[in-house]
Amino acid sequence: MAAQNLTSDDLESILEFTKSLAWKAGALILEGSEAIQAAGGEGESNVGEKKNSVDLVTEYDVRVEQLVQSELRSKYPTFKFIGEESYSSGVREPLTDEPTFCVDPIDGTTNFVHGFPFACISIGLIYQRRPTLGVIYNPFLDHLYSGMKGQGSHLTRGFNPPRRLPLANPKPLPTLNQAVIGVEWGSDRCETTISAKSTSFSRLAGDPEKGVAGGRMAHSLRSMGSAALNYSMVAQGGLDIYWEIGCWPWDVCAGIVIAEEAGGLVTGSHEAFEATKDTDQFGVVTEEILTGRKYLVIRGIGNTPSETGREAQKRLIEDFYKTVIDVAPN
Ligand code: LIP
């Protein structure tokens, strides 16, 4: 059977529907946060563990996914659905050419459990195997990010009109030394991963003149605790680069579209970058990159007389990947 065709009008109306659904899901996330914080220590009983004691899930992750899945299924019954919580409980749909929603009901579950107000719902749409549309909503700040392939991306704060991303004209970024970089500890805490990450973070932040071999002394590192919000912040222009190994397509699908539409460039592992950097596939988020669990996104960079923004993105990724250590995602 031939795959469904979506017109730009279809995509426009999916985007509007998805935005209203994100606002609705956001209300449930806030209700859940109130309940968990009000329950104090007893709230711990609502918090479960997945692969280990730092990989958390709450009843609200499941409830938000059920809400979003049932609304998407009744509006778009022929579309496929990949969701973090249904995937964890064993429902694993392979990627096809069909339109497929890719949803993280609560991205930043650790923040959600701890009352750190950086958690969001992330709803992406994969169409013809490429991230095509995305909505990310942080209900604690009432920030809604949205993007659609070829149509730009926007931030809507409260009742204010949407603002096109990035929020300011992209500045040049001469070296990693001037960058604010998003990184995450993730939930894989085995020795190989944690020491590779620690060494990478230390090289990114450390002063080479004060004993840190290979140090880039970036302006700083940030860990927001949500891949989707890291992507949104790159799109906005507040983060220059975000790199993570170990997250999943639902953590990044919506963010990829939002960041790309703001001029950002997304690549996968060291290997994927090397294989594509000098080809017309550079910056194309293929199925392999989307599902590869290794992601790097860099913001749009302004042209200078000596270098285009795209050349600068490539040069900085090259430098970044010489600095950090690749590990297998667990
Ligand atoms: C989390 C990410 C976070 C990452 C974690 C995890 P969750 O998603 O967004 O950035 O470090 O490994 O994947 O579990 O909160 O939906």
py3Dmol code that shows the C-alpha trace and the ligand (Angstrom):
import py3Dmol

protein = """\
ATOM      1  CA  MET A   1       0.000   0.000   0.000  1.00  0.00           C
ATOM      2  CA  ALA A   2       1.342   3.431  -0.948  1.00  0.00           C
ATOM      3  CA  ALA A   3       2.266   5.662   1.960  1.00  0.00           C
ATOM      4  CA  GLN A   4      -0.053   8.560   2.751  1.00  0.00           C
ATOM      5  CA  ASN A   5       0.718  11.933   1.257  1.00  0.00           C
ATOM      6  CA  LEU A   6       0.507  14.981   3.452  1.00  0.00           C
ATOM      7  CA  THR A   7       0.102  18.410   1.877  1.00  0.00           C
ATOM      8  CA  SER A   8       1.434  21.565   3.493  1.00  0.00           C
ATOM      9  CA  ASP A   9      -2.156  22.394   4.531  1.00  0.00           C
ATOM     10  CA  ASP A  10      -2.368  19.000   6.255  1.00  0.00           C
ATOM     11  CA  LEU A  11       0.880  19.686   8.079  1.00  0.00           C
ATOM     12  CA  GLU A  12      -0.308  23.154   9.068  1.00  0.00           C
ATOM     13  CA  SER A  13      -3.470  21.727  10.599  1.00  0.00           C
ATOM     14  CA  ILE A  14      -1.531  18.915  12.354  1.00  0.00           C
ATOM     15  CA  LEU A  15       0.729  21.595  13.842  1.00  0.00           C
ATOM     16  CA  GLU A  16      -2.240  23.562  15.196  1.00  0.00           C
ATOM     17  CA  PHE A  17      -3.840  20.410  16.637  1.00  0.00           C
ATOM     18  CA  THR A  18      -0.553  19.330  18.180  1.00  0.00           C
ATOM     19  CA  LYS A  19      -0.059  22.727  19.803  1.00  0.00           C
ATOM     20  CA  SER A  20      -3.465  22.624  21.477  1.00  0.00           C
ATOM     21  CA  LEU A  21      -2.785  19.072  22.607  1.00  0.00           C
ATOM     22  CA  ALA A  22       0.554  20.164  24.108  1.00  0.00           C
ATOM     23  CA  TRP A  23      -1.204  22.895  26.107  1.00  0.00           C
ATOM     24  CA  LYS A  24      -3.709  20.310  27.358  1.00  0.00           C
ATOM     25  CA  ALA A  25      -0.949  17.845  28.269  1.00  0.00           C
ATOM     26  CA  GLY A  26       0.890  20.699  30.001  1.00  0.00           C
ATOM     27  CA  ALA A  27      -2.067  21.206  32.346  1.00  0.00           C
ATOM     28  CA  LEU A  28      -1.869  17.531  33.329  1.00  0.00           C
ATOM     29  CA  ILE A  29       1.904  17.816  33.868  1.00  0.00           C
ATOM     30  CA  LEU A  30       1.339  20.772  36.219  1.00  0.00           C
ATOM     31  CA  GLU A  31      -1.372  18.867  38.077  1.00  0.00           C
ATOM     32  CA  GLY A  32       1.040  15.939  38.445  1.00  0.00           C
ATOM     33  CA  SER A  33       3.803  18.191  39.706  1.00  0.00           C
ATOM     34  CA  GLU A  34       1.503  19.693  42.352  1.00  0.00           C
ATOM     35  CA  ALA A  35       0.449  16.207  43.445  1.00  0.00           C
ATOM     36  CA  ILE A  36       4.004  14.865  43.655  1.00  0.00           C
ATOM     37  CA  GLN A  37       5.368  17.913  45.501  1.00  0.00           C
ATOM     38  CA  ALA A  38       2.358  18.021  47.883  1.00  0.00           C
ATOM     39  CA  ALA A  39       2.814  14.349  48.742  1.00  0.00           C
ATOM     40  CA  GLY A  40       6.377  15.085  49.952  1.00  0.00           C
ATOM     41  CA  GLY A  41       8.258  11.882  50.777  1.00  0.00           C
ATOM     42  CA  GLU A  42       5.096   9.853  50.182  1.00  0.00           C
ATOM     43  CA  GLY A  43       5.183  11.128  46.588  1.00  0.00           C
ATOM     44  CA  GLU A  44       8.156   8.804  46.157  1.00  0.00           C
ATOM     45  CA  SER A  45       5.721   5.930  45.945  1.00  0.00           C
ATOM     46  CA  ASN A  46       4.444   7.429  42.665  1.00  0.00           C
ATOM     47  CA  VAL A  47       7.953   7.374  41.243  1.00  0.00           C
ATOM     48  CA  GLY A  48       9.140   4.183  39.609  1.00  0.00           C
ATOM     49  CA  GLU A  49      12.502   3.160  38.242  1.00  0.00           C
ATOM     50  CA  LYS A  50      13.116   1.836  34.754  1.00  0.00           C
ATOM     51  CA  LYS A  51      16.606   0.523  33.979  1.00  0.00           C
ATOM     52  CA  ASN A  52      18.150   1.785  37.260  1.00  0.00           C
ATOM     53  CA  SER A  53      17.582   4.106  40.239  1.00  0.00           C
ATOM     54  CA  VAL A  54      18.224   7.292  38.213  1.00  0.00           C
ATOM     55  CA  ASP A  55      16.021   6.372  35.240  1.00  0.00           C
ATOM     56  CA  LEU A  56      12.674   7.525  36.607  1.00  0.00           C
ATOM     57  CA  VAL A  57       9.057   7.203  35.544  1.00  0.00           C
ATOM     58  CA  THR A  58       5.924   8.471  37.285  1.00  0.00           C
ATOM     59  CA  GLU A  59       2.243   7.677  36.940  1.00  0.00           C
ATOM     60  CA  TYR A  60       2.000  11.048  35.164  1.00  0.00           C
ATOM     61  CA  ASP A  61       4.436  10.027  32.404  1.00  0.00           C
ATOM     62  CA  VAL A  62       2.015   7.195  31.689  1.00  0.00           C
ATOM     63  CA  ARG A  63      -1.151   9.317  32.066  1.00  0.00           C
ATOM     64  CA  VAL A  64       0.163  12.102  29.815  1.00  0.00           C
ATOM     65  CA  GLU A  65       1.171   9.561  27.169  1.00  0.00           C
ATOM     66  CA  GLN A  66      -2.270   7.929  27.330  1.00  0.00           C
ATOM     67  CA  LEU A  67      -3.967  11.312  26.924  1.00  0.00           C
ATOM     68  CA  VAL A  68      -1.787  12.333  23.987  1.00  0.00           C
ATOM     69  CA  GLN A  69      -1.925   8.941  22.318  1.00  0.00           C
ATOM     70  CA  SER A  70      -5.709   8.658  22.537  1.00  0.00           C
ATOM     71  CA  GLU A  71      -6.280  12.189  21.179  1.00  0.00           C
ATOM     72  CA  LEU A  72      -3.804  11.677  18.338  1.00  0.00           C
ATOM     73  CA  ARG A  73      -5.266   8.270  17.515  1.00  0.00           C
ATOM     74  CA  SER A  74      -8.822   9.563  17.336  1.00  0.00           C
ATOM     75  CA  LYS A  75      -7.878  12.575  15.191  1.00  0.00           C
ATOM     76  CA  TYR A  76      -5.319  10.720  13.010  1.00  0.00           C
ATOM     77  CA  PRO A  77      -6.301   7.029  13.174  1.00  0.00           C
ATOM     78  CA  THR A  78      -3.996   5.970  10.328  1.00  0.00           C
ATOM     79  CA  PHE A  79      -0.857   7.544  11.750  1.00  0.00           C
ATOM     80  CA  LYS A  80       1.616   5.430  13.672  1.00  0.00           C
ATOM     81  CA  PHE A  81       2.718   6.249  17.193  1.00  0.00           C
ATOM     82  CA  ILE A  82       6.035   5.865  19.012  1.00  0.00           C
ATOM     83  CA  GLY A  83       5.905   6.909  22.656  1.00  0.00           C
ATOM     84  CA  GLU A  84       8.512   6.639  25.395  1.00  0.00           C
ATOM     85  CA  GLU A  85       6.289   4.853  27.887  1.00  0.00           C
ATOM     86  CA  SER A  86       4.579   2.466  25.459  1.00  0.00           C
ATOM     87  CA  TYR A  87       8.035   1.654  23.995  1.00  0.00           C
ATOM     88  CA  SER A  88       9.353   0.913  27.508  1.00  0.00           C
ATOM     89  CA  SER A  89       6.445  -1.431  28.124  1.00  0.00           C
ATOM     90  CA  GLY A  90       7.277  -3.374  24.957  1.00  0.00           C
ATOM     91  CA  VAL A  91       5.209  -1.753  22.135  1.00  0.00           C
ATOM     92  CA  ARG A  92       7.866  -1.163  19.454  1.00  0.00           C
ATOM     93  CA  GLU A  93       6.643  -0.063  16.046  1.00  0.00           C
ATOM     94  CA  PRO A  94       9.327  -0.116  13.342  1.00  0.00           C
ATOM     95  CA  LEU A  95       9.818   3.116  11.426  1.00  0.00           C
ATOM     96  CA  THR A  96       8.024   3.152   8.050  1.00  0.00           C
ATOM     97  CA  ASP A  97       7.238   5.787   5.414  1.00  0.00           C
ATOM     98  CA  GLU A  98       3.888   6.426   7.130  1.00  0.00           C
ATOM     99  CA  PRO A  99       3.360   9.547   9.222  1.00  0.00           C
ATOM    100  CA  THR A 100       4.441   8.622  12.744  1.00  0.00           C
ATOM    101  CA  PHE A 101       4.026  10.642  15.908  1.00  0.00           C
ATOM    102  CA  CYS A 102       7.085  10.403  18.160  1.00  0.00           C
ATOM    103  CA  VAL A 103       6.227  11.511  21.686  1.00  0.00           C
ATOM    104  CA  ASP A 104       7.914  11.977  25.021  1.00  0.00           C
ATOM    105  CA  PRO A 105       5.056  12.655  27.460  1.00  0.00           C
ATOM    106  CA  ILE A 106       7.363  14.177  30.080  1.00  0.00           C
ATOM    107  CA  ASP A 107      10.896  14.923  28.963  1.00  0.00           C
ATOM    108  CA  GLY A 108      12.897  15.818  32.021  1.00  0.00           C
ATOM    109  CA  THR A 109      11.227  13.349  34.386  1.00  0.00           C
ATOM    110  CA  THR A 110      13.976  13.801  36.985  1.00  0.00           C
ATOM    111  CA  ASN A 111      13.297  17.553  37.022  1.00  0.00           C
ATOM    112  CA  PHE A 112       9.569  16.847  37.210  1.00  0.00           C
ATOM    113  CA  VAL A 113      10.042  14.608  40.253  1.00  0.00           C
ATOM    114  CA  HIS A 114      12.332  17.095  41.986  1.00  0.00           C
ATOM    115  CA  GLY A 115      10.282  20.220  41.274  1.00  0.00           C
ATOM    116  CA  PHE A 116      12.977  21.756  39.047  1.00  0.00           C
ATOM    117  CA  PRO A 117      10.770  23.602  36.548  1.00  0.00           C
ATOM    118  CA  PHE A 118      12.334  22.352  33.307  1.00  0.00           C
ATOM    119  CA  ALA A 119      10.166  19.523  32.059  1.00  0.00           C
ATOM    120  CA  CYS A 120       8.055  19.436  28.945  1.00  0.00           C
ATOM    121  CA  ILE A 121       5.871  17.465  26.593  1.00  0.00           C
ATOM    122  CA  SER A 122       7.563  16.790  23.273  1.00  0.00           C
ATOM    123  CA  ILE A 123       5.495  15.805  20.228  1.00  0.00           C
ATOM    124  CA  GLY A 124       7.272  15.190  16.932  1.00  0.00           C
ATOM    125  CA  LEU A 125       5.968  13.961  13.607  1.00  0.00           C
ATOM    126  CA  ILE A 126       8.170  11.790  11.411  1.00  0.00           C
ATOM    127  CA  TYR A 127       7.027  11.838   7.809  1.00  0.00           C
ATOM    128  CA  GLN A 128       8.738   9.841   5.056  1.00  0.00           C
ATOM    129  CA  ARG A 129      11.267   8.846   7.726  1.00  0.00           C
ATOM    130  CA  ARG A 130      12.354  12.421   8.470  1.00  0.00           C
ATOM    131  CA  PRO A 131      11.469  14.615  11.469  1.00  0.00           C
ATOM    132  CA  THR A 132       8.981  17.039   9.902  1.00  0.00           C
ATOM    133  CA  LEU A 133       7.109  18.857  12.614  1.00  0.00           C
ATOM    134  CA  GLY A 134       7.603  19.428  16.313  1.00  0.00           C
ATOM    135  CA  VAL A 135       6.008  20.980  19.363  1.00  0.00           C
ATOM    136  CA  ILE A 136       7.663  21.237  22.788  1.00  0.00           C
ATOM    137  CA  TYR A 137       5.848  22.780  25.724  1.00  0.00           C
ATOM    138  CA  ASN A 138       7.270  23.611  29.152  1.00  0.00           C
ATOM    139  CA  PRO A 139       4.130  24.298  31.234  1.00  0.00           C
ATOM    140  CA  PHE A 140       6.135  25.551  34.243  1.00  0.00           C
ATOM    141  CA  LEU A 141       7.375  28.552  32.249  1.00  0.00           C
ATOM    142  CA  ASP A 142       4.487  28.532  29.735  1.00  0.00           C
ATOM    143  CA  HIS A 143       6.956  28.383  26.847  1.00  0.00           C
ATOM    144  CA  LEU A 144       5.756  26.645  23.696  1.00  0.00           C
ATOM    145  CA  TYR A 145       8.230  25.943  20.906  1.00  0.00           C
ATOM    146  CA  SER A 146       6.960  24.815  17.517  1.00  0.00           C
ATOM    147  CA  GLY A 147       8.421  24.184  14.101  1.00  0.00           C
ATOM    148  CA  MET A 148       7.515  22.756  10.738  1.00  0.00           C
ATOM    149  CA  LYS A 149       9.878  21.776   7.927  1.00  0.00           C
ATOM    150  CA  GLY A 150      10.323  24.716   5.566  1.00  0.00           C
ATOM    151  CA  GLN A 151       8.123  27.025   7.657  1.00  0.00           C
ATOM    152  CA  GLY A 152      10.435  28.190  10.429  1.00  0.00           C
ATOM    153  CA  SER A 153      10.124  27.727  14.150  1.00  0.00           C
ATOM    154  CA  HIS A 154       8.586  29.878  16.855  1.00  0.00           C
ATOM    155  CA  LEU A 155       8.422  30.465  20.584  1.00  0.00           C
ATOM    156  CA  THR A 156       5.091  31.420  22.155  1.00  0.00           C
ATOM    157  CA  ARG A 157       5.350  32.746  25.707  1.00  0.00           C
ATOM    158  CA  GLY A 158       2.048  32.921  27.562  1.00  0.00           C
ATOM    159  CA  PHE A 159      -0.494  34.990  25.640  1.00  0.00           C
ATOM    160  CA  ASN A 160       2.154  36.859  23.659  1.00  0.00           C
ATOM    161  CA  PRO A 161       2.261  36.473  19.890  1.00  0.00           C
ATOM    162  CA  PRO A 162       4.669  33.807  18.608  1.00  0.00           C
ATOM    163  CA  ARG A 163       8.210  34.993  17.955  1.00  0.00           C
ATOM    164  CA  ARG A 164      10.304  33.582  15.169  1.00  0.00           C
ATOM    165  CA  LEU A 165      13.430  31.672  16.240  1.00  0.00           C
ATOM    166  CA  PRO A 166      16.213  32.399  16.815  1.00  0.00           C
ATOM    167  CA  LEU A 167      15.193  35.354  18.938  1.00  0.00           C
ATOM    168  CA  ALA A 168      18.083  37.491  17.623  1.00  0.00           C
ATOM    169  CA  ASN A 169      20.152  37.494  14.439  1.00  0.00           C
ATOM    170  CA  PRO A 170      22.670  34.660  14.729  1.00  0.00           C
ATOM    171  CA  LYS A 171      26.040  35.918  15.890  1.00  0.00           C
ATOM    172  CA  PRO A 172      29.323  34.483  14.654  1.00  0.00           C
ATOM    173  CA  LEU A 173      30.948  31.845  16.878  1.00  0.00           C
ATOM    174  CA  PRO A 174      34.714  31.989  16.332  1.00  0.00           C
ATOM    175  CA  THR A 175      35.748  29.063  18.579  1.00  0.00           C
ATOM    176  CA  LEU A 176      34.454  26.671  21.243  1.00  0.00           C
ATOM    177  CA  ASN A 177      36.065  29.011  23.770  1.00  0.00           C
ATOM    178  CA  GLN A 178      33.142  31.461  23.263  1.00  0.00           C
ATOM    179  CA  ALA A 179      30.445  28.789  23.510  1.00  0.00           C
ATOM    180  CA  VAL A 180      27.877  27.849  26.131  1.00  0.00           C
ATOM    181  CA  ILE A 181      27.427  24.111  25.681  1.00  0.00           C
ATOM    182  CA  GLY A 182      24.574  21.853  26.790  1.00  0.00           C
ATOM    183  CA  VAL A 183      25.605  18.427  28.093  1.00  0.00           C
ATOM    184  CA  GLU A 184      23.783  15.833  30.202  1.00  0.00           C
ATOM    185  CA  TRP A 185      24.846  13.140  32.642  1.00  0.00           C
ATOM    186  CA  GLY A 186      22.096  10.795  31.390  1.00  0.00           C
ATOM    187  CA  SER A 187      21.067   7.646  33.169  1.00  0.00           C
ATOM    188  CA  ASP A 188      23.925   5.339  32.189  1.00  0.00           C
ATOM    189  CA  ARG A 189      26.299   5.562  35.149  1.00  0.00           C
ATOM    190  CA  CYS A 190      28.693   2.718  34.372  1.00  0.00           C
ATOM    191  CA  GLU A 191      32.426   3.391  34.698  1.00  0.00           C
ATOM    192  CA  THR A 192      33.160   3.529  30.939  1.00  0.00           C
ATOM    193  CA  THR A 193      30.398   6.036  30.229  1.00  0.00           C
ATOM    194  CA  ILE A 194      30.802   8.186  33.296  1.00  0.00           C
ATOM    195  CA  SER A 195      34.562   8.522  32.929  1.00  0.00           C
ATOM    196  CA  ALA A 196      34.287   9.269  29.182  1.00  0.00           C
ATOM    197  CA  LYS A 197      31.684  11.941  29.922  1.00  0.00           C
ATOM    198  CA  SER A 198      33.646  13.417  32.839  1.00  0.00           C
ATOM    199  CA  THR A 199      36.810  13.644  30.734  1.00  0.00           C
ATOM    200  CA  SER A 200      34.846  15.194  27.865  1.00  0.00           C
ATOM    201  CA  PHE A 201      33.221  17.784  30.150  1.00  0.00           C
ATOM    202  CA  SER A 202      36.555  18.559  31.766  1.00  0.00           C
ATOM    203  CA  ARG A 203      38.207  19.140  28.367  1.00  0.00           C
ATOM    204  CA  LEU A 204      35.322  21.352  27.209  1.00  0.00           C
ATOM    205  CA  ALA A 205      35.441  23.519  30.334  1.00  0.00           C
ATOM    206  CA  GLY A 206      39.086  23.290  31.393  1.00  0.00           C
ATOM    207  CA  ASP A 207      41.889  25.809  30.959  1.00  0.00           C
ATOM    208  CA  PRO A 208      44.682  24.348  28.800  1.00  0.00           C
ATOM    209  CA  GLU A 209      47.123  26.846  30.292  1.00  0.00           C
ATOM    210  CA  LYS A 210      46.328  25.645  33.786  1.00  0.00           C
ATOM    211  CA  GLY A 211      46.990  21.987  33.254  1.00  0.00           C
ATOM    212  CA  VAL A 212      43.913  20.649  31.457  1.00  0.00           C
ATOM    213  CA  ALA A 213      45.306  18.814  28.459  1.00  0.00           C
ATOM    214  CA  GLY A 214      43.195  19.525  25.378  1.00  0.00           C
ATOM    215  CA  GLY A 215      41.068  22.037  27.330  1.00  0.00           C
ATOM    216  CA  ARG A 216      38.841  24.364  25.266  1.00  0.00           C
ATOM    217  CA  MET A 217      37.776  26.536  28.177  1.00  0.00           C
ATOM    218  CA  ALA A 218      34.270  27.109  26.835  1.00  0.00           C
ATOM    219  CA  HIS A 219      32.341  29.972  28.463  1.00  0.00           C
ATOM    220  CA  SER A 220      30.374  27.329  30.371  1.00  0.00           C
ATOM    221  CA  LEU A 221      28.507  24.046  30.364  1.00  0.00           C
ATOM    222  CA  ARG A 222      24.807  23.678  31.179  1.00  0.00           C
ATOM    223  CA  SER A 223      22.642  20.661  32.057  1.00  0.00           C
ATOM    224  CA  MET A 224      18.965  21.456  31.745  1.00  0.00           C
ATOM    225  CA  GLY A 225      17.876  17.850  32.273  1.00  0.00           C
ATOM    226  CA  SER A 226      15.706  17.682  29.168  1.00  0.00           C
ATOM    227  CA  ALA A 227      16.959  16.928  25.692  1.00  0.00           C
ATOM    228  CA  ALA A 228      13.893  18.571  24.145  1.00  0.00           C
ATOM    229  CA  LEU A 229      14.473  21.796  26.089  1.00  0.00           C
ATOM    230  CA  ASN A 230      18.174  21.740  25.209  1.00  0.00           C
ATOM    231  CA  TYR A 231      17.220  21.614  21.516  1.00  0.00           C
ATOM    232  CA  SER A 232      14.717  24.426  22.063  1.00  0.00           C
ATOM    233  CA  MET A 233      17.396  26.524  23.746  1.00  0.00           C
ATOM    234  CA  VAL A 234      19.775  25.982  20.821  1.00  0.00           C
ATOM    235  CA  ALA A 235      16.948  27.074  18.492  1.00  0.00           C
ATOM    236  CA  GLN A 236      16.327  30.137  20.634  1.00  0.00           C
ATOM    237  CA  GLY A 237      20.038  31.031  20.641  1.00  0.00           C
ATOM    238  CA  GLY A 238      20.675  30.649  24.401  1.00  0.00           C
ATOM    239  CA  LEU A 239      22.853  27.558  23.943  1.00  0.00           C
ATOM    240  CA  ASP A 240      25.456  27.343  21.194  1.00  0.00           C
ATOM    241  CA  ILE A 241      25.801  23.559  21.091  1.00  0.00           C
ATOM    242  CA  TYR A 242      24.123  20.588  22.745  1.00  0.00           C
ATOM    243  CA  TRP A 243      25.637  17.113  22.697  1.00  0.00           C
ATOM    244  CA  GLU A 244      24.315  13.913  24.197  1.00  0.00           C
ATOM    245  CA  ILE A 245      24.817  10.173  23.892  1.00  0.00           C
ATOM    246  CA  GLY A 246      22.091   7.862  25.155  1.00  0.00           C
ATOM    247  CA  CYS A 247      18.824   9.672  24.577  1.00  0.00           C
ATOM    248  CA  TRP A 248      16.132   8.353  22.261  1.00  0.00           C
ATOM    249  CA  PRO A 249      14.237   9.543  19.158  1.00  0.00           C
ATOM    250  CA  TRP A 250      11.266  10.759  21.252  1.00  0.00           C
ATOM    251  CA  ASP A 251      13.619  12.983  23.291  1.00  0.00           C
ATOM    252  CA  VAL A 252      14.929  14.720  20.160  1.00  0.00           C
ATOM    253  CA  CYS A 253      12.467  14.330  17.274  1.00  0.00           C
ATOM    254  CA  ALA A 254      10.473  17.537  17.836  1.00  0.00           C
ATOM    255  CA  GLY A 255      13.585  19.438  18.882  1.00  0.00           C
ATOM    256  CA  ILE A 256      15.406  18.518  15.678  1.00  0.00           C
ATOM    257  CA  VAL A 257      12.782  20.255  13.544  1.00  0.00           C
ATOM    258  CA  ILE A 258      12.608  23.292  15.833  1.00  0.00           C
ATOM    259  CA  ALA A 259      16.395  23.714  15.902  1.00  0.00           C
ATOM    260  CA  GLU A 260      16.873  23.110  12.170  1.00  0.00           C
ATOM    261  CA  GLU A 261      14.164  25.585  11.278  1.00  0.00           C
ATOM    262  CA  ALA A 262      15.976  28.172  13.384  1.00  0.00           C
ATOM    263  CA  GLY A 263      19.147  27.661  11.314  1.00  0.00           C
ATOM    264  CA  GLY A 264      20.656  24.966  13.529  1.00  0.00           C
ATOM    265  CA  LEU A 265      22.441  21.921  12.204  1.00  0.00           C
ATOM    266  CA  VAL A 266      22.034  18.418  13.608  1.00  0.00           C
ATOM    267  CA  THR A 267      24.399  15.515  13.206  1.00  0.00           C
ATOM    268  CA  GLY A 268      24.849  12.105  14.830  1.00  0.00           C
ATOM    269  CA  SER A 269      27.875  10.259  16.156  1.00  0.00           C
ATOM    270  CA  HIS A 270      31.532  11.042  15.464  1.00  0.00           C
ATOM    271  CA  GLU A 271      31.311   8.404  12.739  1.00  0.00           C
ATOM    272  CA  ALA A 272      28.142   9.791  11.142  1.00  0.00           C
ATOM    273  CA  PHE A 273      29.666  13.269  11.131  1.00  0.00           C
ATOM    274  CA  GLU A 274      32.903  12.051   9.504  1.00  0.00           C
ATOM    275  CA  ALA A 275      30.985  10.115   6.867  1.00  0.00           C
ATOM    276  CA  THR A 276      28.767  13.049   5.856  1.00  0.00           C
ATOM    277  CA  LYS A 277      30.672  16.268   6.570  1.00  0.00           C
ATOM    278  CA  ASP A 278      31.954  16.698   3.020  1.00  0.00           C
ATOM    279  CA  THR A 279      28.828  15.427   1.263  1.00  0.00           C
ATOM    280  CA  ASP A 280      25.384  16.804   0.494  1.00  0.00           C
ATOM    281  CA  GLN A 281      24.134  14.569   3.336  1.00  0.00           C
ATOM    282  CA  PHE A 282      25.775  16.811   5.948  1.00  0.00           C
ATOM    283  CA  GLY A 283      23.004  18.041   8.246  1.00  0.00           C
ATOM    284  CA  VAL A 284      20.414  15.578   6.899  1.00  0.00           C
ATOM    285  CA  VAL A 285      18.797  13.732   9.797  1.00  0.00           C
ATOM    286  CA  THR A 286      18.423  10.290   8.285  1.00  0.00           C
ATOM    287  CA  GLU A 287      16.686   7.397  10.009  1.00  0.00           C
ATOM    288  CA  GLU A 288      20.134   6.175  11.078  1.00  0.00           C
ATOM    289  CA  ILE A 289      20.869   9.469  12.851  1.00  0.00           C
ATOM    290  CA  LEU A 290      17.368   9.795  14.311  1.00  0.00           C
ATOM    291  CA  THR A 291      17.540   6.340  15.873  1.00  0.00           C
ATOM    292  CA  GLY A 292      21.315   6.337  16.532  1.00  0.00           C
ATOM    293  CA  ARG A 293      21.101   7.695  20.123  1.00  0.00           C
ATOM    294  CA  LYS A 294      24.075  10.050  19.564  1.00  0.00           C
ATOM    295  CA  TYR A 295      23.196  13.630  18.777  1.00  0.00           C
ATOM    296  CA  LEU A 296      24.876  16.978  18.365  1.00  0.00           C
ATOM    297  CA  VAL A 297      23.077  20.195  17.463  1.00  0.00           C
ATOM    298  CA  ILE A 298      24.728  23.549  16.835  1.00  0.00           C
ATOM    299  CA  ARG A 299      22.878  26.840  16.507  1.00  0.00           C
ATOM    300  CA  GLY A 300      22.649  28.947  13.366  1.00  0.00           C
ATOM    301  CA  ILE A 301      25.839  30.995  12.996  1.00  0.00           C
ATOM    302  CA  GLY A 302      26.157  34.301  11.193  1.00  0.00           C
ATOM    303  CA  ASN A 303      28.347  34.575   8.105  1.00  0.00           C
ATOM    304  CA  THR A 304      31.642  36.444   8.394  1.00  0.00           C
ATOM    305  CA  PRO A 305      33.745  37.799   5.490  1.00  0.00           C
ATOM    306  CA  SER A 306      36.003  34.742   5.754  1.00  0.00           C
ATOM    307  CA  GLU A 307      33.520  31.943   6.456  1.00  0.00           C
ATOM    308  CA  THR A 308      29.851  31.098   5.895  1.00  0.00           C
ATOM    309  CA  GLY A 309      27.756  30.118   8.882  1.00  0.00           C
ATOM    310  CA  ARG A 310      27.569  26.573   7.534  1.00  0.00           C
ATOM    311  CA  GLU A 311      31.365  26.329   7.253  1.00  0.00           C
ATOM    312  CA  ALA A 312      31.652  27.579  10.820  1.00  0.00           C
ATOM    313  CA  GLN A 313      29.148  24.948  12.015  1.00  0.00           C
ATOM    314  CA  LYS A 314      31.220  22.231  10.363  1.00  0.00           C
ATOM    315  CA  ARG A 315      34.533  23.544  11.719  1.00  0.00           C
ATOM    316  CA  LEU A 316      33.164  23.806  15.264  1.00  0.00           C
ATOM    317  CA  ILE A 317      31.647  20.311  15.203  1.00  0.00           C
ATOM    318  CA  GLU A 318      34.963  18.996  13.932  1.00  0.00           C
ATOM    319  CA  ASP A 319      36.732  20.671  16.834  1.00  0.00           C
ATOM    320  CA  PHE A 320      34.079  19.500  19.289  1.00  0.00           C
ATOM    321  CA  TYR A 321      34.361  15.889  18.194  1.00  0.00           C
ATOM    322  CA  LYS A 322      38.168  16.048  18.508  1.00  0.00           C
ATOM    323  CA  THR A 323      37.620  17.133  22.114  1.00  0.00           C
ATOM    324  CA  VAL A 324      34.983  14.713  23.422  1.00  0.00           C
ATOM    325  CA  ILE A 325      35.077  10.926  23.756  1.00  0.00           C
ATOM    326  CA  ASP A 326      32.605   8.692  21.946  1.00  0.00           C
ATOM    327  CA  VAL A 327      30.989   5.856  23.945  1.00  0.00           C
ATOM    328  CA  ALA A 328      28.329   3.256  23.233  1.00  0.00           C
ATOM    329  CA  PRO A 329      24.836   4.256  24.403  1.00  0.00           C
ATOM    330  CA  ASN A 330      23.436   1.925  27.093  1.00  0.00           C
TER     331      ASN A 330
END
"""
ligand_1 = """\
16
LIP
C 15.862 12.336 29.588
C 16.525 13.362 28.673
C 17.761 13.875 29.366
C 18.720 12.754 29.278
C 18.177 11.497 29.923
C 16.771 11.173 29.512
P 13.322 11.595 30.181
O 14.557 12.000 29.144
O 15.821 14.324 28.158
O 18.336 14.971 28.698
O 19.944 13.108 29.833
O 19.037 10.456 29.589
O 16.702 10.578 28.248
O 13.690 10.249 30.699
O 13.281 12.609 31.242
O 12.151 11.566 29.315
"""
view = py3Dmol.view(width=600, height=400)
view.addModel(protein, "pdb")
view.setStyle({"model": 0}, {"cartoon": {"style": "trace"}})
view.addModel(ligand_1, "xyz")
view.setStyle({"model": 1}, {"stick": {}})
view.zoomTo()
view.show()
